[in-house]
Amino acid sequence: MKVAIACGGTGGHLYPGVAIGESLKSKGLEVALMVSNKPVDQEATKSLQGHFEIKSFPAVGLVGRKYFSFFKGLHQSRKMALDFYQSWKPDAALAMGGFTSVGPILAARRLKIPNGIHEANVIPGRANKWLARKSDFVLLNFDATRTRLKSASNADVIQCGLPVRSGFFQTSPTTAKQAFGWESDAKVLLVTGGSQGAKVMNDLILRFRSERWSEFAEWKLLHLTGSKDYERMVEAYRAKGFAGTPNVRVEPFLHSMEQALASAAACVTRAGASFLGEMEVFHPPALLVPYPHAVENHQYWNAVAYTERSQGSIFSESEETESEFIDKLTEIMRAGSAKQPRPASPESKAAQLAARYIISRIHEEKAVA
């Protein structure tokens, strides 16, 4: 059996798709990952060559009112997917969100291939809102999305959670800390604003480090600043005398996020759905700082749903003060001080649920045929 997964455009679409692909492959299926030709996808899939069939398609995005270029790219993507399906002959197709996934799903419908979507956010994206109306099945990260997504009356709607790659379940806190040169019992605060960083968060952490860090003098700090703000932050840490010590590590970003999260006793982060799912593997208390300009404020709603099922609190950078940030982070780190290390689950339950459902759906379709 074969499954095509359209998961390009951003890491938030790609990595959960890879996680489902890994689970399907472990059950003996062949998997094709359909990604965009954007550099982020091409770089991320280099290490996956040989493990999956990798097919690249035009990056499709609706920017402003540029409808001609949007539909031109969509038509080209759909045609390329049709050609690929007719030769590879998948038994099912899955879209992980984003307009790059629309062409492959439209092609699947043209060929009557069972197809569905996975929605990672509480507030669904525009592409998935459109695709859900005629999808055969809909997989959800958050149950709260059910009321925000109109699906076909005969579609299966299943909450499976956020699929996470296998590497996160093979990393222990002890080995992760050793990789950073820290003791196995070290308490680590992880700060990350996502792949692009977040200047506001970076500045808030600097103030916290100056005003409240004395209570947490034994803690380590792993600060991922984003590439654009890295040089400025290194200089700021140096000016305050924080740089050059074994307790502080400042990086623009890390490819090995599983090691960063496995190390963390507490975390400060944006509220992208993919990272929240990865964070749930290790369950550090977290202060979530939703990106205030996200479409339909979806990061805020992700944060609300996350804190209902995991330990954390929310800071609004547009409505709350720096002093409130310091107080909230103090409480999160105190919770981290008291929390005992918790080993990761042996596997991604979300990926397993998604894979088992897709396989059962394929068997049902074959039985009817």
JOMO-V975127 format. One record per residue. RES is the residue in one letter. SS is DSSP state (a for helix, b for strand, c for the rest). PHI is phi as a letter, one per 30 degrees, with the letter a starting at -180 (none if undefined). Layout:
RES:SS:PHI + RES:SS:PHI
This chain:
M:c:none + K:b:b + V:b:b + A:b:c + I:b:c + A:b:d + C:c:b + G:c:c + G:c:j + T:c:b + G:a:d + G:a:d + H:a:c + L:a:d + Y:a:d + P:a:d + G:a:d + V:a:d + A:a:d + I:a:d + G:a:e + E:a:d + S:a:d + L:a:d + K:a:d + S:a:d + K:c:c + G:c:j + L:c:d + E:b:c + V:b:b + A:b:c + L:b:c + M:b:c + V:b:c + S:b:d + N:c:d + K:c:d + P:a:e + V:a:d + D:a:d + Q:a:d + E:a:d + A:a:d + T:c:c + K:a:e + S:a:d + L:a:c + Q:b:e + G:c:j + H:c:c + F:b:b + E:b:d + I:b:c + K:b:b + S:b:c + F:b:b + P:c:d + A:c:d + V:c:c + G:c:b + L:c:c + V:c:c + G:c:h + R:c:c + K:c:d + Y:a:d + F:a:d + S:a:d + F:a:d + F:a:d + K:a:d + G:a:d + L:a:d + H:a:d + Q:a:d + S:a:d + R:a:d + K:a:d + M:a:d + A:a:d + L:a:e + D:a:d + F:a:d + Y:a:d + Q:a:d + S:a:c + W:a:d + K:c:h + P:c:d + D:c:c + A:b:a + A:b:b + L:b:b + A:b:c + M:c:c + G:c:j + G:c:i + F:c:d + T:a:d + S:a:d + V:a:d + G:a:e + P:a:e + I:a:d + L:a:d + A:a:d + A:a:d + R:a:d + R:a:e + L:c:c + K:c:h + I:c:d + P:b:e + N:b:b + G:b:a + I:b:b + H:b:b + E:b:c + A:c:d + N:c:c + V:c:d + I:c:c + P:c:d + G:c:d + R:a:d + A:a:d + N:a:d + K:a:e + W:a:d + L:a:d + A:a:d + R:c:d + K:c:b + S:c:d + D:c:d + F:b:a + V:b:b + L:b:c + L:b:b + N:c:d + F:c:c + D:a:d + A:a:d + T:a:d + R:a:e + T:a:d + R:a:c + L:c:b + K:c:d + S:c:c + A:c:d + S:c:d + N:c:c + A:c:d + D:b:d + V:b:c + I:b:b + Q:b:d + C:c:c + G:c:j + L:c:c + P:c:d + V:c:b + R:c:d + S:a:d + G:a:e + F:a:d + F:a:c + Q:c:c + T:c:c + S:c:c + P:a:e + T:a:d + T:a:d + A:a:d + K:a:d + Q:a:d + A:a:d + F:c:c + G:c:i + W:c:c + E:c:d + S:c:d + D:c:c + A:c:d + K:c:c + V:b:b + L:b:c + L:b:c + V:b:b + T:b:b + G:c:c + G:c:j + S:c:d + Q:c:c + G:c:i + A:c:a + K:a:e + V:a:d + M:a:d + N:a:e + D:a:d + L:a:d + I:a:d + L:a:e + R:a:d + F:a:d + R:a:d + S:a:d + E:a:c + R:c:b + W:a:d + S:a:e + E:a:d + F:a:b + A:c:e + E:c:d + W:c:d + K:b:c + L:b:b + L:b:c + H:b:c + L:b:c + T:c:d + G:c:i + S:a:d + K:a:d + D:a:c + Y:a:d + E:a:d + R:a:d + M:a:d + V:a:d + E:a:d + A:a:d + Y:a:d + R:a:d + A:a:d + K:c:c + G:c:i + F:c:c + A:c:d + G:c:i + T:c:c + P:c:d + N:c:d + V:b:b + R:b:b + V:b:c + E:b:b + P:c:d + F:c:a + L:c:b + H:c:d + S:c:c + M:a:d + E:a:d + Q:a:d + A:a:d + L:a:d + A:a:d + S:a:d + A:c:d + A:c:c + A:b:a + C:b:b + V:b:c + T:b:a + R:c:d + A:c:b + G:c:d + A:a:d + S:a:d + F:a:d + L:a:d + G:a:d + E:a:d + M:a:d + E:c:d + V:c:d + F:c:c + H:c:h + P:c:d + P:b:e + A:b:b + L:b:c + L:b:c + V:c:b + P:c:e + Y:c:d + P:c:d + H:c:c + A:c:d + V:a:e + E:a:h + N:a:h + H:a:d + Q:a:d + Y:a:d + W:a:d + N:a:e + A:a:d + V:a:e + A:a:d + Y:a:d + T:a:d + E:a:d + R:a:b + S:c:b + Q:c:d + G:b:l + S:b:b + I:b:c + F:c:c + S:c:c + E:c:d + S:c:c + E:c:b + E:c:c + T:c:c + E:a:d + S:a:d + E:a:d + F:a:d + I:a:d + D:a:d + K:a:d + L:a:d + T:a:e + E:a:d + I:a:d + M:a:d + R:a:d + A:a:d + G:a:d + S:a:d + A:a:d + K:c:d + Q:c:d + P:c:e + R:c:b + P:c:d + A:c:d + S:c:d + P:c:d + E:c:a + S:c:d + K:a:d + A:a:d + A:a:d + Q:a:d + L:a:d + A:a:d + A:a:d + R:a:d + Y:a:d + I:a:d + I:a:d + S:a:d + R:a:d + I:a:d + H:a:d + E:a:d + E:a:d + K:a:d + A:a:d + V:a:d + A:c:d
